[in-house]
Amino acid sequence: MPDTFNNKRYTYRLLNSYGHPVPEIDGKLQLEATRVHPTVVSTHFTDDKDSIVMDITPAYDVANLKKVLRTHELHPPGRLRRDR
Protein backbone atom coordinates (compact mmCIF):
# COMPACT_ATOMS: atom_id res chain seq x y z
CA MET A 1 0.00 0.00 0.00
CA PRO A 2 2.12 2.86 -1.22
CA ASP A 3 -0.34 5.55 -0.07
CA THR A 4 -0.48 4.40 3.56
CA PHE A 5 1.23 7.53 4.87
CA ASN A 6 -0.16 10.29 2.68
CA ASN A 7 -3.49 12.04 2.10
CA LYS A 8 -4.90 8.92 0.36
CA ARG A 9 -4.50 6.82 3.52
CA TYR A 10 -8.19 6.45 4.27
CA THR A 11 -9.11 5.36 0.76
CA TYR A 12 -7.98 1.85 1.79
CA ARG A 13 -10.77 -0.14 3.41
CA LEU A 14 -8.47 -1.74 5.97
CA LEU A 15 -7.29 1.66 7.18
CA ASN A 16 -10.60 3.53 7.25
CA SER A 17 -13.41 2.53 9.59
CA TYR A 18 -14.70 -0.09 7.11
CA GLY A 19 -11.91 -2.39 8.24
CA HIS A 20 -12.74 -2.00 11.95
CA PRO A 21 -15.58 -3.37 14.09
CA VAL A 22 -17.54 -0.11 14.27
CA PRO A 23 -21.06 0.62 13.10
CA GLU A 24 -21.85 1.94 9.66
CA ILE A 25 -24.73 4.39 10.10
CA ASP A 26 -27.04 5.42 7.28
CA GLY A 27 -24.47 4.04 4.84
CA LYS A 28 -21.69 6.21 6.27
CA LEU A 29 -18.42 5.16 7.83
CA GLN A 30 -16.85 6.91 10.80
CA LEU A 31 -14.91 10.09 10.15
CA GLU A 32 -11.13 10.13 10.53
CA ALA A 33 -10.20 9.71 14.18
CA THR A 34 -8.13 12.90 14.21
CA ARG A 35 -11.23 14.94 13.31
CA VAL A 36 -13.57 13.78 16.10
CA HIS A 37 -13.64 13.80 19.88
CA PRO A 38 -15.85 11.11 21.41
CA THR A 39 -16.56 11.44 25.12
CA VAL A 40 -16.52 8.89 27.89
CA VAL A 41 -20.02 8.67 29.37
CA SER A 42 -19.25 6.21 32.15
CA THR A 43 -16.82 3.62 33.42
CA HIS A 44 -17.45 0.73 35.77
CA PHE A 45 -14.86 -1.57 37.30
CA THR A 46 -15.58 -4.76 39.24
CA ASP A 47 -13.71 -7.92 40.08
CA ASP A 48 -15.41 -9.70 37.16
CA LYS A 49 -15.32 -7.08 34.41
CA ASP A 50 -14.42 -3.55 33.42
CA SER A 51 -16.68 -1.52 31.17
CA ILE A 52 -16.64 1.83 29.43
CA VAL A 53 -19.46 3.62 27.62
CA MET A 54 -18.51 6.21 25.01
CA ASP A 55 -20.60 8.69 23.06
CA ILE A 56 -19.32 8.26 19.51
CA THR A 57 -21.94 10.48 17.86
CA PRO A 58 -19.29 13.00 16.70
CA ALA A 59 -17.65 10.23 14.67
CA TYR A 60 -20.48 10.29 12.13
CA ASP A 61 -21.49 12.94 9.62
CA VAL A 62 -25.14 11.86 9.51
CA ALA A 63 -27.97 14.39 9.42
CA ASN A 64 -30.43 14.13 12.32
CA LEU A 65 -28.32 11.57 14.19
CA LYS A 66 -29.27 11.94 17.84
CA LYS A 67 -26.85 9.73 19.79
CA VAL A 68 -24.62 6.72 19.31
CA LEU A 69 -23.31 5.06 22.46
CA ARG A 70 -20.77 2.26 22.35
CA THR A 71 -20.09 -0.04 25.29
CA HIS A 72 -16.88 -2.04 25.65
CA GLU A 73 -16.55 -4.77 28.27
CA LEU A 74 -13.39 -6.54 29.33
CA HIS A 75 -13.64 -9.87 31.13
CA PRO A 76 -10.03 -10.66 32.00
CA PRO A 77 -9.35 -14.38 32.45
CA GLY A 78 -7.79 -15.27 35.74
CA ARG A 79 -8.90 -12.11 37.54
CA LEU A 80 -9.65 -12.81 41.19
CA ARG A 81 -13.36 -12.99 41.89
CA ARG A 82 -15.08 -12.14 45.17
CA ASP A 83 -17.02 -15.41 45.29
CA ARG A 84 -13.90 -17.59 45.37
N, C-alpha and C positions, 0 to 999 in steps of 0.2 A: 504494500500500500504506500505508494510514493507520496501521497498527499496527507499522510497521517499528521504531520506537524505544520500544516499551513491553513489557509482560510477555507479549504475544501474538506477539512477534517470530518465534519459532521454529515457529509454526503454519503459516508460509508455506514451501512446499517448496523454493523457491529460496534461502531463508535457513537452513534446517536442513540437516543432512547429506545429505538426499535430493538436493539440488541440487548436490552436489559429488562428485567422483570418489573416493569412499571406499566400502569394503565395507559391505554390509548383512549382518549376521550373525544367523542364527536369526530373521529377520524384523524385527530391531531396527536402528534407525539409531544413529549415534553420539550420545553425550550432548553437551550444550552444552560448547563448548570451555573456558569459564571454570570448569567443574566438574571437569575432568580434568587430569592431568599426565603425558603420555607421556614416556618417557625415550629418550635417544639411546643406542643399543646400540653403534654403531660408525660411523666415518667413514673414507673412503678417497679420497685425492686423487692423481690422476696427470695426466700431460700430455694424455691422451685423454678422461678423464672424472672427474667427482667423484661420490661416492655417499655416502648416509647411510641407516642402518638405524635405525628407531625401533620401540620396543615401544608399540603403541597399544592394548594390552589394556584399560587403565583407561577407554578411551573407550566401552566397551560394558557395558551392564548385562545380561549374559547369564549365567545360571547355568551353572556347570561349564566356563566358557570358560578354557582353559589359557593360550594365548598367541597374540597376533596381532602379527606383525612386518610392517612396511611398508618397502620399499626404494625410494628415489628416486635416479635417476641423471640427471646433467646431462652432455650431450655438447656443449659449446660449439662452434659453428662458428668456424673461423678460429683456434682455439687452436693454438699451435705444438706440433708433435709431434716426438718424439725421432728418428724414422726419416727425417726430412726434412733 
